Structures are given as structure tokens and as C-alpha cells.
């Protein structure tokens, strides 16, 4: 155990703890919108489409996170646009960008010169690879999300629960939907180093689902899902350290364990209240 506490002397471990907290805040905010609006499948499509940007980044020598961010935002806009057309079903639009992004990523990653050691970390995540630059980017994203949701929380909640009602109130629904889809894409990209493409959608949904077991308030789900997400990150780090297993999968395993425990607790509480 003493060896574990010695890890706090290393910058990469401190970055992992700080990055986990910042990612939990971003995911807690935008993930609540995803779960409330039932955009989990769309978010999964954006997540896998981001692999196209990573492949392009590895091939061109540019920052994979930068190209993934651009590719993800464009894919998010494309899905949003196609899904609103009468001649295209939403699941079909998601499938187009999901498979296209994966295909582009595979092609360009294989064409990339030399060995690409970062590829597995983008796919499966490694929270210990978070850099100081990633911390700055996560901080900027958090500031933007907090300001946007604080200023426009009523409009966001109206769109999340009933977009048709929001339209009837002459709210700028289309504009907000595109901004929120861009926020989803950027949040997904910011979490790639931590939990990877394969598991990124989990941190955007499981803590929010856990929080939803205890409250139906949009604001309270955000506030409760942030500590749940961070506890999952810390628990995942501990599990990863002691069992020597990938940190991304460990974080999601802990988050699912927390959800299962909370679900059993609520079932027990309902049964107990029913007997009284």
C-alpha cells in the first residue's frame, strides 16, 4: 500500500487524478443531456466515428486528438442533419458515420509510417497517459460547458425533455441541438486517452443512470453523477494498480458495480416501503 501512495510523487499520476476529475465534470454535464434526450446510440456512433480522425492524425503526423475532434464534430453535425431528413432514419444515419469513421481510421492507421504505439491507448484507454496539455484542454472544455449550461439551462432542459414544446415556445432548438452535439463530440474526444473509444460512451451514461435512480431533477442528476464518475475513476485506478489490468476497463467496471449496487439498494428500499 505504501508503494501506491508513493505514486503521488509522480506527475503522471497526479495528472491522472486531476484528469479523471475534470472528465467526470464534463461527462456529468453533457452525459445528463445524452441520457435525458436518449442520445446514447448517437453518442456511440460519434465515439466510433472519432477513430477516423485518429487514423488521419497518425497518417499525417498531426495531433490525433485534434484530428479526432474535427472528425467527431463533423460526424456529429452530419448525424444531426441526416437524422432530421424525412428520407433517412436516425439509426441509418448513425450507422453511416459509425462505419465510415471506423473504416477511415483502420485504413489510415495501417498506412501510417512506422509503428503506432498510441493506437491501443486510444482504443482501450490509459488514464496514466494524460498529459498537461490534456488537462488544459479539459479545463477549457469544462469552463465552456459550465458557462453554457448555467446561462441556458432552461432552454437545454426544455429541448432535452420535449423538443416540440420547445419549438412551440419559439426557442432556437436547431441551433442548440447543433451546439450540444458539438459538445458531446468534444467531450467524447477529451475522454479518449482515459477510457478509449471502445468504452467512452460508458462514462457518459452509467454515472447518470446511477444518479437517475435517486433523483429525476436534471440539475441534481448532473451534480450527483459528477462524484459518481470520479469515484469510478479513482476506483478504476486502484483496481488497475493492484491487479495490473487496463485502467479504462477498470474504470467502467467500477462504474457498473456502483450502478448495480445502487439498483439493488433502490429495489430493496421500494420493497421495504411497500411492506410498511
Rosetta blueprint (number, residue, H / E / L):
1 X L
2 X H
3 X H
4 X H
5 X H
6 X H
7 X H
8 X H
9 X H
10 X L
11 X H
12 X H
13 X H
14 X H
15 X H
16 X H
17 X H
18 X H
19 X H
20 X H
21 X H
22 X H
23 X H
24 X H
25 X H
26 X H
27 X H
28 X H
29 X H
30 X H
31 X H
32 X H
33 X H
34 X H
35 X H
36 X H
37 X H
38 X L
39 X L
40 X H
41 X H
42 X H
43 X H
44 X H
45 X H
46 X H
47 X H
48 X H
49 X H
50 X H
51 X H
52 X H
53 X H
54 X H
55 X H
56 X H
57 X H
58 X H
59 X H
60 X H
61 X L
62 X L
63 X L
64 X H
65 X H
66 X H
67 X H
68 X H
69 X H
70 X H
71 X H
72 X H
73 X H
74 X H
75 X H
76 X H
77 X H
78 X H
79 X H
80 X H
81 X H
82 X H
83 X H
84 X L
85 X L
86 X L
87 X L
88 X L
89 X L
90 X H
91 X H
92 X H
93 X H
94 X H
95 X H
96 X H
97 X H
98 X H
99 X H
100 X H
101 X H
102 X H
103 X H
104 X H
105 X H
106 X H
107 X H
108 X H
109 X H
110 X H
111 X H
112 X L
113 X L
114 X L
115 X L
116 X L
117 X L
118 X L
119 X H
120 X H
121 X H
122 X H
123 X H
124 X H
125 X L
126 X L
127 X H
128 X H
129 X H
130 X L
131 X L
132 X H
133 X H
134 X H
135 X H
136 X H
137 X H
138 X H
139 X H
140 X H
141 X H
142 X H
143 X H
144 X H
145 X H
146 X H
147 X H
148 X H
149 X H
150 X H
151 X H
152 X L
153 X H
154 X H
155 X H
156 X H
157 X H
158 X H
159 X H
160 X H
161 X H
162 X L
163 X H
164 X H
165 X H
166 X H
167 X H
168 X H
169 X L
170 X L
171 X L
172 X L
173 X H
174 X H
175 X H
176 X H
177 X H
178 X H
179 X H
180 X H
181 X H
182 X H
183 X H
184 X H
185 X H
186 X H
187 X H
188 X H
189 X H
190 X H
191 X L
192 X H
193 X H
194 X H
195 X H
196 X H
197 X H
198 X H
199 X H
200 X H
201 X H
202 X H
203 X H
204 X L
205 X L
206 X H
207 X H
208 X H
209 X H
210 X H
211 X H
212 X H
213 X L
214 X L
215 X L
216 X L
217 X L
218 X H
219 X H
220 X H
221 X H
222 X H
223 X H
224 X H
225 X H
226 X H
227 X H
228 X H
229 X H
230 X H
231 X H
232 X H
233 X H
234 X H
235 X H
236 X H
237 X H
238 X H
239 X H
240 X H
241 X H
242 X H
243 X H
244 X L
245 X L
246 X L
247 X H
248 X H
249 X H
250 X H
251 X H
252 X H
253 X H
254 X H
255 X H
256 X H
257 X H
258 X H
259 X H
260 X H
261 X H
262 X H
263 X H
264 X H
265 X H
266 X H
267 X H
268 X H
269 X H
270 X H
271 X H
272 X H
273 X H
274 X H
275 X H
276 X L
